[in-house]
Amino acid sequence: MNATMTQLSQVEAVASFNFPPAFQAIRSLYSKRHGDSTWLSLERGRAIITSEDQAEQFLFSFGNMHEAKMKRACSLMIESFNAHKESFNFVDIIDYGCGQALASIVTLNYLQSTGLNKEYIGKTTLIEPSKIALNRAKMFIGSAPSIKAINKELDELNPTDLATDKDAIKLHLFSNILDMGCDVFNIEQLACNIKASQKGINYFLCASPAINERTDQRLQLFAHQFYGLPCEIIAHEKGLINSNERWTKNIWVFKVEL
């Protein structure tokens, strides 16, 4: 089968998925090991994706780790979320530095597993500087009710980009991105844009690897931008994701009323 036919069959496979698509089904179809040079070019998952090979390698090498961290973040949020969801009509999601929308897919899978009806999902906003990764993200969740794709760096955002419905609960997803703050984007500026654009109840699910004290403090710095507002720190966990893996986690989950 040539490359064009393979690509077509993959697109048809995504089109046949129910919404939300299962994370492991996506990984099974769209990940591939390409070798050491491609893996090294990803810079441990921090590089902006510039090729389909990199996108496939990223999903192969880092997909399960992203899934484990975001599932844990969702589990820490869910009790508080369930206490508020009846007060709102639907859920809007914003996925910052979304890559291939892995955090969105895991979050949607988790909400579905708790009995949330898919009709409760409103708009999903995907923010990503890599056009290749963003195109895959749109393909993977293409059957979502509403998708807003923004091909920008985080420092290029303005409050209009982040607009959501005031009657929705907002889920702000930061999967392996806040630890890169200060190096590649301005944490304070991003928080200002969020505060200027959001109303109502906002949940922040922030999950990164526990690399070192300097990078760990960046998640705390982001959370601190919302202190002084009605802000509840729901959970902070740091350490191994589980005893069977070497993956580490630094997770902050908090709720802010704006």
The 8 nearest C-alpha neighbors of each residue, nearest first, counted from 0:
[[1, 4, 5, 2, 3, 6, 8, 7],
 [2, 0, 4, 3, 5, 6, 7, 8],
 [1, 3, 5, 4, 6, 0, 7, 8],
 [4, 2, 6, 5, 1, 7, 0, 8],
 [3, 5, 7, 6, 1, 2, 8, 0],
 [6, 4, 2, 8, 3, 7, 9, 1],
 [7, 5, 9, 3, 4, 8, 2, 10],
 [6, 8, 4, 10, 9, 5, 11, 3],
 [9, 7, 11, 5, 10, 6, 12, 4],
 [8, 10, 12, 6, 11, 7, 5, 13],
 [11, 9, 7, 13, 12, 8, 14, 6],
 [10, 12, 14, 8, 9, 13, 7, 15],
 [13, 11, 9, 15, 10, 14, 8, 16],
 [14, 12, 10, 16, 15, 11, 9, 139],
 [13, 15, 11, 12, 16, 10, 142, 141],
 [14, 16, 12, 13, 11, 17, 10, 20],
 [17, 15, 13, 14, 20, 18, 12, 19],
 [16, 18, 20, 19, 15, 142, 14, 21],
 [19, 17, 20, 142, 16, 143, 117, 140],
 [18, 20, 17, 107, 108, 21, 104, 140],
 [21, 19, 18, 16, 17, 22, 104, 140],
 [22, 20, 24, 23, 19, 25, 108, 104],
 [21, 23, 25, 24, 104, 105, 20, 26],
 [22, 24, 26, 25, 21, 27, 63, 28],
 [23, 25, 27, 21, 22, 26, 28, 20],
 [26, 24, 22, 23, 28, 27, 29, 21],
 [27, 25, 23, 30, 29, 24, 28, 22],
 [26, 28, 24, 25, 29, 23, 30, 31],
 [29, 27, 25, 26, 30, 24, 9, 12],
 [28, 30, 26, 25, 27, 55, 31, 58],
 [31, 29, 55, 59, 58, 26, 56, 28],
 [30, 32, 55, 56, 59, 33, 29, 58],
 [31, 33, 56, 34, 59, 30, 55, 60],
 [34, 32, 37, 31, 56, 52, 35, 38],
 [35, 33, 36, 37, 32, 38, 56, 39],
 [34, 36, 38, 37, 39, 33, 40, 32],
 [35, 37, 39, 38, 34, 40, 33, 41],
 [38, 36, 40, 39, 35, 34, 53, 33],
 [37, 39, 35, 40, 36, 41, 34, 56],
 [38, 40, 36, 41, 37, 42, 35, 43],
 [39, 41, 37, 42, 38, 36, 46, 53],
 [40, 42, 44, 46, 39, 38, 43, 45],
 [43, 41, 45, 44, 40, 46, 39, 38],
 [44, 42, 41, 45, 39, 46, 38, 40],
 [43, 45, 41, 42, 46, 57, 61, 47],
 [44, 46, 42, 43, 41, 47, 179, 175],
 [47, 45, 41, 42, 44, 48, 40, 43],
 [48, 46, 129, 49, 45, 128, 41, 44],
 [47, 49, 129, 50, 53, 46, 54, 132],
 [48, 50, 47, 131, 129, 53, 51, 130],
 [51, 49, 53, 52, 48, 54, 131, 132],
 [50, 52, 54, 53, 55, 131, 49, 48],
 [53, 51, 55, 50, 54, 56, 33, 37],
 [52, 54, 56, 50, 51, 55, 57, 48],
 [55, 53, 51, 57, 52, 56, 48, 58],
 [56, 54, 30, 31, 52, 58, 53, 57],
 [55, 57, 59, 53, 32, 31, 58, 54],
 [58, 56, 54, 60, 59, 55, 61, 53],
 [57, 59, 62, 30, 55, 56, 61, 60],
 [58, 60, 30, 56, 57, 31, 62, 61],
 [61, 59, 57, 58, 56, 62, 63, 32],
 [60, 62, 64, 57, 58, 63, 59, 65],
 [61, 63, 58, 65, 64, 59, 60, 66],
 [64, 62, 66, 65, 61, 67, 60, 59],
 [63, 65, 67, 61, 66, 62, 68, 246],
 [66, 64, 62, 68, 63, 67, 69, 61],
 [65, 67, 63, 69, 64, 68, 105, 70],
 [66, 68, 64, 70, 65, 69, 63, 71],
 [69, 67, 71, 65, 70, 66, 206, 72],
 [68, 70, 72, 71, 66, 67, 73, 65],
 [71, 69, 73, 67, 72, 68, 66, 74],
 [70, 72, 74, 68, 69, 73, 67, 75],
 [71, 73, 69, 75, 70, 74, 204, 68],
 [74, 72, 76, 70, 75, 71, 77, 69],
 [73, 75, 71, 77, 76, 72, 70, 78],
 [76, 74, 72, 73, 77, 71, 234, 252],
 [77, 75, 73, 74, 79, 78, 80, 72],
 [76, 78, 80, 74, 79, 75, 81, 73],
 [79, 77, 81, 80, 76, 82, 75, 74],
 [78, 80, 82, 77, 81, 76, 83, 233],
 [81, 79, 77, 82, 83, 78, 84, 76],
 [80, 82, 84, 78, 83, 79, 77, 85],
 [81, 83, 79, 80, 84, 78, 85, 77],
 [84, 82, 81, 80, 85, 86, 79, 87],
 [83, 85, 81, 86, 87, 80, 82, 168],
 [84, 86, 87, 83, 82, 88, 81, 89],
 [85, 87, 84, 83, 88, 82, 166, 168],
 [88, 86, 85, 84, 167, 89, 166, 168],
 [87, 89, 167, 166, 119, 86, 90, 85],
 [88, 90, 119, 167, 120, 121, 87, 168],
 [91, 89, 168, 120, 167, 121, 169, 119],
 [90, 92, 122, 169, 121, 123, 167, 168],
 [93, 91, 123, 170, 169, 124, 171, 122],
 [92, 94, 124, 171, 123, 172, 125, 170],
 [93, 95, 172, 97, 125, 124, 126, 171],
 [96, 94, 97, 126, 173, 172, 93, 125],
 [97, 95, 127, 126, 98, 176, 94, 128],
 [96, 98, 100, 95, 94, 127, 126, 125],
 [97, 99, 132, 100, 96, 127, 133, 136],
 [98, 100, 136, 132, 101, 135, 133, 97],
 [101, 99, 136, 97, 103, 102, 98, 104],
 [100, 102, 104, 103, 99, 105, 97, 65],
 [101, 103, 105, 104, 100, 106, 174, 69],
 [104, 102, 106, 100, 101, 105, 107, 94],
 [103, 105, 107, 101, 106, 102, 108, 22],
 [106, 104, 108, 102, 107, 103, 66, 109],
 [107, 105, 109, 103, 108, 104, 102, 110],
 [106, 108, 104, 110, 109, 105, 103, 111],
 [109, 107, 105, 111, 106, 110, 104, 112],
 [108, 110, 112, 106, 111, 107, 105, 113],
 [111, 109, 107, 113, 112, 115, 108, 106],
 [110, 112, 115, 108, 114, 109, 113, 107],
 [113, 111, 109, 110, 114, 108, 115, 107],
 [114, 112, 110, 111, 115, 109, 77, 108],
 [113, 115, 111, 112, 116, 110, 109, 117],
 [116, 114, 111, 110, 113, 117, 119, 112],
 [115, 117, 118, 119, 114, 111, 120, 110],
 [116, 118, 119, 120, 115, 111, 18, 19],
 [119, 117, 116, 120, 121, 89, 144, 115],
 [118, 120, 89, 117, 116, 90, 121, 115],
 [121, 119, 90, 118, 89, 117, 91, 122],
 [120, 122, 91, 90, 89, 144, 145, 119],
 [121, 123, 145, 91, 146, 92, 124, 120],
 [124, 122, 92, 146, 93, 91, 145, 147],
 [123, 125, 147, 93, 146, 148, 92, 94],
 [124, 126, 148, 94, 97, 149, 147, 93],
 [127, 125, 149, 95, 96, 97, 150, 94],
 [126, 128, 96, 150, 97, 129, 151, 98],
 [129, 127, 151, 150, 152, 130, 126, 47],
 [130, 128, 132, 131, 127, 48, 47, 133],
 [131, 129, 133, 132, 134, 128, 150, 127],
 [130, 132, 134, 129, 133, 135, 49, 50],
 [131, 133, 99, 98, 135, 129, 134, 130],
 [134, 132, 136, 130, 135, 131, 99, 127],
 [135, 133, 137, 131, 136, 132, 130, 138],
 [134, 136, 138, 132, 133, 137, 99, 139],
 [135, 137, 99, 100, 133, 139, 134, 138],
 [138, 136, 134, 141, 135, 140, 139, 133],
 [137, 139, 141, 135, 136, 140, 134, 13],
 [138, 140, 136, 137, 141, 135, 13, 20],
 [141, 139, 142, 137, 143, 138, 136, 19],
 [140, 142, 138, 137, 143, 139, 146, 14],
 [141, 143, 140, 18, 144, 14, 19, 17],
 [142, 144, 141, 145, 140, 18, 146, 19],
 [145, 143, 121, 142, 122, 146, 120, 118],
 [146, 144, 122, 143, 123, 121, 147, 142],
 [147, 145, 123, 122, 124, 148, 143, 144],
 [146, 148, 124, 125, 123, 149, 145, 122],
 [149, 147, 125, 124, 126, 146, 150, 133],
 [150, 148, 126, 151, 125, 127, 147, 124],
 [149, 151, 128, 127, 126, 148, 130, 129],
 [152, 150, 128, 149, 127, 155, 153, 126],
 [151, 153, 128, 155, 154, 127, 156, 150],
 [152, 154, 155, 156, 184, 151, 189, 96],
 [155, 153, 152, 156, 184, 185, 189, 188],
 [156, 154, 152, 153, 151, 157, 184, 189],
 [157, 155, 153, 154, 160, 158, 151, 152],
 [156, 158, 159, 160, 192, 155, 161, 154],
 [157, 159, 192, 196, 161, 160, 195, 162],
 [160, 158, 162, 161, 157, 196, 156, 192],
 [161, 159, 158, 157, 162, 156, 149, 196],
 [160, 162, 158, 159, 196, 163, 193, 157],
 [161, 163, 159, 196, 160, 158, 197, 164],
 [164, 162, 165, 161, 197, 91, 167, 196],
 [163, 165, 166, 167, 162, 91, 198, 197],
 [164, 166, 198, 167, 199, 163, 197, 168],
 [165, 167, 164, 87, 88, 168, 199, 89],
 [168, 166, 89, 90, 164, 165, 87, 88],
 [167, 169, 90, 200, 201, 91, 87, 89],
 [168, 170, 201, 91, 90, 92, 167, 202],
 [171, 169, 92, 202, 201, 203, 172, 93],
 [172, 170, 203, 93, 202, 92, 204, 94],
 [171, 173, 94, 204, 93, 95, 174, 170],
 [174, 172, 205, 95, 176, 204, 206, 175],
 [173, 175, 206, 176, 207, 205, 172, 102],
 [176, 174, 207, 206, 177, 173, 178, 208],
 [175, 177, 178, 174, 179, 173, 96, 207],
 [178, 176, 180, 179, 218, 175, 217, 173],
 [177, 179, 214, 176, 180, 217, 207, 215],
 [180, 178, 177, 176, 182, 183, 181, 214],
 [179, 181, 177, 184, 182, 178, 186, 183],
 [180, 182, 185, 184, 183, 186, 179, 217],
 [183, 181, 180, 179, 184, 185, 178, 186],
 [184, 182, 180, 181, 179, 185, 154, 153],
 [185, 183, 180, 181, 154, 182, 153, 186],
 [184, 186, 188, 181, 187, 180, 189, 154],
 [185, 187, 189, 188, 180, 221, 184, 190],
 [186, 188, 190, 189, 185, 191, 224, 221],
 [189, 187, 191, 185, 190, 186, 192, 154],
 [188, 190, 192, 186, 191, 187, 185, 193],
 [189, 191, 193, 187, 192, 188, 194, 186],
 [192, 190, 188, 194, 193, 189, 195, 187],
 [193, 191, 158, 195, 189, 190, 194, 157],
 [192, 194, 190, 196, 191, 195, 197, 189],
 [193, 195, 191, 192, 196, 197, 190, 257],
 [196, 194, 192, 193, 158, 191, 197, 190],
 [195, 197, 158, 193, 194, 162, 161, 192],
 [198, 196, 194, 193, 195, 257, 163, 162],
 [199, 197, 257, 165, 200, 196, 256, 201],
 [198, 200, 257, 256, 165, 201, 197, 168],
 [201, 199, 256, 168, 255, 169, 257, 198],
 [200, 202, 169, 255, 254, 170, 168, 256],
 [203, 201, 254, 170, 253, 171, 169, 204],
 [202, 204, 171, 253, 252, 170, 205, 172],
 [205, 203, 252, 172, 72, 171, 173, 251],
 [204, 206, 173, 251, 250, 174, 203, 252],
 [207, 205, 250, 174, 249, 175, 68, 173],
 [208, 206, 175, 249, 248, 174, 178, 250],
 [207, 209, 248, 247, 249, 210, 175, 206],
 [210, 208, 249, 248, 247, 211, 215, 207],
 [211, 209, 208, 214, 215, 212, 247, 213],
 [212, 210, 213, 214, 215, 209, 216, 208],
 [211, 213, 215, 214, 216, 210, 209, 217],
 [214, 212, 216, 215, 211, 217, 210, 178],
 [213, 215, 178, 217, 216, 211, 212, 210],
 [216, 214, 212, 217, 213, 218, 211, 209],
 [217, 215, 219, 213, 214, 218, 212, 220],
 [216, 218, 220, 219, 214, 215, 178, 221],
 [219, 217, 221, 220, 216, 177, 215, 222],
 [218, 220, 216, 222, 217, 221, 223, 215],
 [221, 219, 217, 223, 218, 222, 216, 224],
 [220, 222, 218, 219, 223, 224, 186, 217],
 [223, 221, 219, 224, 220, 225, 218, 226],
 [222, 224, 220, 226, 225, 221, 219, 218],
 [225, 223, 222, 221, 226, 190, 220, 187],
 [226, 224, 223, 228, 222, 227, 230, 255],
 [227, 225, 223, 228, 224, 230, 222, 229],
 [226, 228, 225, 229, 230, 224, 223, 255],
 [227, 229, 226, 230, 225, 255, 256, 257],
 [228, 230, 256, 255, 227, 231, 257, 226],
 [231, 229, 255, 228, 254, 226, 232, 225],
 [230, 232, 254, 253, 233, 255, 229, 252],
 [233, 231, 253, 234, 252, 254, 230, 235],
 [234, 232, 253, 252, 231, 76, 254, 235],
 [235, 233, 252, 232, 251, 236, 75, 253],
 [234, 236, 251, 250, 252, 237, 233, 249],
 [237, 235, 250, 249, 234, 251, 238, 248],
 [236, 238, 249, 248, 250, 209, 235, 239],
 [237, 239, 247, 248, 240, 209, 249, 236],
 [240, 238, 247, 241, 246, 248, 245, 242],
 [241, 239, 247, 248, 246, 238, 68, 244],
 [242, 240, 239, 243, 244, 246, 245, 247],
 [241, 243, 244, 239, 240, 245, 246, 238],
 [242, 244, 241, 245, 240, 239, 246, 247],
 [245, 243, 246, 242, 241, 240, 239, 247],
 [244, 246, 247, 239, 243, 242, 240, 241],
 [247, 245, 244, 240, 239, 64, 248, 208],
 [246, 248, 239, 208, 240, 209, 238, 245],
 [249, 247, 208, 209, 237, 238, 240, 207],
 [248, 250, 237, 209, 207, 208, 236, 206],
 [251, 249, 206, 236, 235, 205, 248, 237],
 [250, 252, 235, 205, 234, 204, 253, 206],
 [253, 251, 204, 234, 233, 203, 205, 232],
 [252, 254, 232, 233, 203, 231, 202, 251],
 [255, 253, 202, 231, 201, 230, 203, 232],
 [256, 254, 230, 201, 229, 200, 257, 231],
 [255, 257, 200, 199, 229, 201, 230, 254],
 [256, 198, 199, 255, 197, 200, 194, 228]]
